[in-house]
């Protein structure tokens, strides 16, 4: 039975890790109070519960509940930093733009074509 529980836990952890994290557009679409908290956390880096409590000026239980919501959404992760539980915003990786392998060659060809075209018209004048 414990392997079944472990298996479910492992699946839950893997599912949470597959959530892409926050993009800047996601942050902008958050409710104001969540957006302010996330913005502060992004700038602050890894933050302990006490840091968040101090920043928000709210009761610890309230702050834990707010962080739990962000964790459940996959926006924040709970980590251990030198034995202290900290919270970290999960930012989505920046998307790589797929450029054609021959981009530079295509640009060179276009420039050469335009230069040739301009020189041809210059000779006609």
N, C-alpha and C positions, 0 to 999 in steps of 0.2 A: 504493500500500500504506500509506503514512503517513496518508492520510485515513481508511482503515479503522481504523488504530490510534487516531487522534484521535477518531473516531466512537465507538469502544468506551470510550475514556477519558471522553469527554463523557457517555455513557450511565451509566457507573459513578458519576461525580460527581453527576449528576442523581438517580440512585437513592438515593445516600447523603443528599442534601438532602431527599428526600421522606420519610425516616424522621422521625417526629414528634418525636423527642427523648424525654427522660426526664420522666415525671410523678413526683410524690412517691411514689405507690404503686409505681412501677418501682424507685425508689431503695430503698424498704423491702424489696423482694423480691430485691435483689442479695445475693450471698454477702457475708458479713461484711467480708472484706478489701476487696472492690470497693466496698461501701457506705461504708466509712470513707474510702476514697480519694476517691470522688465527693463525699461530704459536705464534705470538706476543700476540694476543688477548687471547689465551689459557693460556699463562704464566701470563698475566696482570690481568685476571679476567674480571669483569664488567668494561667497558671503556666508557667514555663520548665521544661525537663527537669531542670535543676540544682535547682530548687525542689522538684520531686517526689522526686528522689533524696534530698535532705536531709530531707524530711518522712518518707519511708519508711525511710530508713537502709539501702537496698538498693543493689546494684550497678546501674550505669547500664543495662547490657544487660537486666537483669531488669525494671527500671522501664519501659524501652522496650517490652518484650514485653507488660507489663500494659497500658500505654497503647494498644498496637496492638490488643489485644482489645477495649478500650472503643471505639476508633475504628471497628473492623470492625462492632461492634454498632450503631454510629450514635449512641452516647451521648456521645462526646467528639469534638471536631474539632481538627485541627491548624491553627493560624493563624500568620501572621507579624506580629509586633508590634515595630515599629521595627527590623526586620532580624533579630530573634530569634525562633526558632521557639517558639511557646507552645501550650498546650493549654487548651481551653475546654469546659466541660460544655454539652451541647446540651439545654436544658430545653424541654419541650413547651410551646407557647403555652397559656395558660389558655383553656378553652372558654367561649365566650360563651353566656349563657343566652338562649334565644329567648323573649321575653315578648311577649304580644299588644300590638299597637299601641294598643288601646283599654283597657289595663289600668287607667289612672287613672280613666277614665270608668266602668268596671265597679266599681271600688272606691267611687267617689262614689255610684253607684246603690245599691250594697249598704248603704252607710252611711245614705243617705236612707231606704231601705226600712226598715231597722232602727229609725231614729229615728221614722218614722211609725208603725211597729208598736208601739213602746214608748209613744208618745203616745196611741195609740188605747186601749191597755190601761190607761193611767193615767186616762183619762177615764171608763172603766168602773167604776173603784173608787169 
